[in-house]
Structure formats: structure tokens, C-alpha cells
Amino acid sequence: MAVSEKKQTSLRIDKTTTMPEVNVKAANQFQSEMLLGVSRTFALTIPQLPEQLHYVIGNAYLLCRTVDTIEDEPALTNSQRTLLCNQFIEVVNGTRSAESLSVELLPLLSDSTIPAEHQLIRELPRVIAITHSFPEPQYKALQTCVQTMAHGMPLFQETEIKHGLPTLHDFDKYCYYVAGCVGEMLTQLFCDYSTEINQHRNELHALSVSFGQGLQMTNILKDIWDDRKRNVCWLPRDVFQQCGYDLTLLDADNNTQAFQNGLAYLVSNAYQHLDNALQYTLLIPSHEKGIRKFCLWAIGMALLTLQKIHQHPDYTDSQQVKISRRQVKTTVALTNMAVGNNTLLKFLFQTAGRGLDKPIWEFTDTYNESG
């Protein structure tokens, strides 16, 4: 029997009531299996975290992936996406049952949504039960992130994204809603986990959005041509206009030097964000090797992807700039070796990112100049 919405809210606030306790071991196994289906990268990095963080961040990723599933489903109208995202916020807040949203959303998903995401929506009640079992500081961090993401992402579906976002400022805003707010959430969770980490809260918070954006920008650049096939483009039009390229003409067969100049600028921009991500990671105490590995593996793989884009700007498919399994293993081995050595980590970052740090031309951000 479904729990009433009123009863759910009271259970969320008072964990001493009759709400069944979550079996942490079983829940962790469940989340690990779900992560393997929806993200091999995070299925690899999240288990490196200390057990307490592994559990909550695994759940956080499944919540974020639920919002992604709603956003990416091509069969949904913009109004449906907005409504479903708002309903998901209510589910996380405990004022709507997860069962009702799961039953409503599942039939709306098309074959374009991968089977693992269908399964995620089917298992949403179990995911949310875990969410509602966390201590208040952890729950609040997840709740805030979901609210930010689910409110912000549909805003960009209401605009014409077939030919890119209007400005670099809009691009940054989109990256914030998709990933920057995740960086803020991670910072809250890390600081709640460790009083030593909490001493650097302000510095970490200042770098956290950039950490998320560097990873998200890399994914956007890697997936340009895959997105184009589904009539989506997240690139900023003003950057490419200054290079003399019109994104309304975006096509793999029209991958001109002007387009590659715009691409080079964004690669350099993403590199600067990843540099901030490294500075973020170095603020984590060296003995917190699990947290450092979680950050470093993601940074390293993103950096190698940017390098492949830099070396092959004429790519026409994401597979052409996807790093190999061997490169993943090398990244893991090298970062594990250097995990506690800040000097060596900086050297590895600079070596892997050679040639990415300086754009070949200077972009004039007219939005910030006028704003």
C-alpha cells in the first residue's frame, strides 16, 4: 500500500517513527548495480569514496540521473518535462509519493531512453526510500541539488536549442544547472563528513562550480555530433560567431577551420575549469585518498578526452575522441601512485594537458562587458 503524502512528509522529518530502516548493505549493492547501467564512469569512481560518502553520493547520482532522464526523453513536450521535474522535486521533498511519479513517467519513456534508465524510473521508490533515510545534513545537500537542477534544466528546453545557446553566459548557466550545482553538493557532503575538510569550506565552495563545469563541458564537446543527430546543440553561438562560423549551419560535413577555432577556445576554457578542479582536489587532505581518487580519476579522464579533441578537431563522432580502456587504466594507475603528492599531481596534470592551456585567439565576452 502506498504511503499517503501527508504521512510521507511526517516520516521524512521524524526518523524515529515507523518508517522501515534501510538495509545499508543491500541498498549499497542495489545502487552499485543501478550505477553500472546508467554510468560506467561513476560506477568506477564512486566506490573509491569512504563508505559513508560512497552510499550517499551513489544515491545522489541516481537522483541526478532521474532528472537527466526526464530532460533527455525526446517524446516529452517541454510542458511535460517541467511538470515532471516539479513533481520529482516534490518526491524528493517527501510531499508526493515516488510510486505515483514512477507509474506516471514509465509509460512516457520511449526506446530512445536506455533500458537502464527505464529500470531506474521503475525502481524510483526504492531510490527515494534511501534518500529519505539519510541524516538531515546529507539529505538537505541532496534536496538542494535536485531542486536547483530540476528547476533549472527545463528552462533551457523552452528555448530553441537546435542551433546552440545564445551566449557563453547562457552556456555557463546551463553547465551550472547540470553539473555546477553537483559540485556544490559534493562540497557540502565532504565538509559534513570531515571537520578537517570543513576548514577549507569557503575555498572549496569557490571552486566547486568550476569543478562540475569542467567535467560537463568535456562531455558536451565530446558529444557535439551525437547531440546534433537529435537536433540538439549546447554550444554558445557568440563564441562561434566571433570565429566566423554560424551554428545554424552546424554539420559534420561543415567542420571548417572557423568551427575548429571556436572549438579550440572552448577546449581551452574547459581546461581552465579542470585546473580549478585540480586545485579543489588538492585542498582535500592528502590522507583522504578515497575522496582524492574520486576527484582525480574524473579529472584525468576528462583531461585526456580534451587532449583527443585538441589533437583531432575534425572528429565527427564521439567514439573518435573517446579515451580507450588502456588510457583509463593508465589514469587510474598514475593518479593512485601520486594521490598524496601534490607536486607530482600538478606535474601529471600539466603533462597530460600540454597545449590546452592557451587559446589560439581571444574571445570578447560582450555579455559581461555590457552586463
Rosetta blueprint (number, residue, H / E / L):
1 M L
2 A L
3 V L
4 S L
5 E H
6 K H
7 K H
8 Q H
9 T H
10 S H
11 L H
12 R H
13 I H
14 D L
15 K L
16 T L
17 T L
18 T L
19 M L
20 P L
21 E L
22 V L
23 N L
24 V H
25 K H
26 A H
27 A H
28 N H
29 Q H
30 F H
31 Q H
32 S H
33 E H
34 M H
35 L H
36 L H
37 G H
38 V H
39 S L
40 R H
41 T H
42 F H
43 A H
44 L H
45 T H
46 I H
47 P H
48 Q H
49 L L
50 P L
51 E H
52 Q H
53 L H
54 H H
55 Y H
56 V H
57 I H
58 G H
59 N H
60 A H
61 Y H
62 L H
63 L H
64 C H
65 R H
66 T H
67 V H
68 D H
69 T H
70 I H
71 E H
72 D H
73 E L
74 P L
75 A L
76 L L
77 T L
78 N H
79 S H
80 Q H
81 R H
82 T H
83 L H
84 L H
85 C H
86 N H
87 Q H
88 F H
89 I H
90 E H
91 V H
92 V H
93 N H
94 G L
95 T L
96 R L
97 S L
98 A H
99 E H
100 S H
101 L H
102 S H
103 V H
104 E H
105 L H
106 L H
107 P H
108 L H
109 L L
110 S L
111 D L
112 S L
113 T L
114 I L
115 P H
116 A H
117 E H
118 H H
119 Q H
120 L H
121 I H
122 R H
123 E L
124 L H
125 P H
126 R H
127 V H
128 I H
129 A H
130 I H
131 T H
132 H L
133 S L
134 F L
135 P L
136 E H
137 P H
138 Q H
139 Y H
140 K H
141 A H
142 L H
143 Q H
144 T H
145 C H
146 V H
147 Q H
148 T H
149 M H
150 A H
151 H H
152 G H
153 M H
154 P H
155 L H
156 F H
157 Q H
158 E L
159 T L
160 E L
161 I L
162 K L
163 H L
164 G L
165 L E
166 P L
167 T L
168 L H
169 H H
170 D H
171 F H
172 D H
173 K H
174 Y H
175 C H
176 Y H
177 Y H
178 V H
179 A H
180 G H
181 C H
182 V H
183 G H
184 E H
185 M H
186 L H
187 T H
188 Q H
189 L H
190 F H
191 C H
192 D H
193 Y H
194 S L
195 T H
196 E H
197 I H
198 N H
199 Q L
200 H L
201 R H
202 N H
203 E H
204 L H
205 H H
206 A H
207 L H
208 S H
209 V H
210 S H
211 F H
212 G H
213 Q H
214 G H
215 L H
216 Q H
217 M H
218 T H
219 N H
220 I H
221 L H
222 K H
223 D L
224 I H
225 W H
226 D H
227 D H
228 R H
229 K H
230 R L
231 N L
232 V L
233 C L
234 W L
235 L L
236 P E
237 R H
238 D H
239 V H
240 F H
241 Q H
242 Q H
243 C L
244 G L
245 Y L
246 D L
247 L H
248 T H
249 L H
250 L L
251 D L
252 A H
253 D H
254 N H
255 N L
256 T L
257 Q H
258 A H
259 F H
260 Q H
261 N H
262 G H
263 L H
264 A H
265 Y H
266 L H
267 V H
268 S H
269 N H
270 A H
271 Y H
272 Q H
273 H H
274 L H
275 D H
276 N H
277 A H
278 L H
279 Q H
280 Y H
281 T H
282 L H
283 L L
284 I L
285 P L
286 S L
287 H L
288 E L
289 K H
290 G H
291 I H
292 R H
293 K H
294 F H
295 C H
296 L H
297 W H
298 A H
299 I H
300 G H
301 M H
302 A H
303 L H
304 L H
305 T H
306 L H
307 Q H
308 K H
309 I H
310 H H
311 Q H
312 H L
313 P L
314 D L
315 Y L
316 T L
317 D L
318 S H
319 Q H
320 Q H
321 V H
322 K L
323 I L
324 S L
325 R H
326 R H
327 Q H
328 V H
329 K H
330 T H
331 T H
332 V H
333 A H
334 L H
335 T H
336 N H
337 M H
338 A H
339 V L
340 G L
341 N L
342 N H
343 T H
344 L H
345 L H
346 K H
347 F H
348 L H
349 F H
350 Q H
351 T H
352 A H
353 G L
354 R L
355 G L
356 L L
357 D L
358 K L
359 P L
360 I L
361 W L
362 E L
363 F L
364 T L
365 D L
366 T H
367 Y H
368 N H
369 E H
370 S H
371 G L
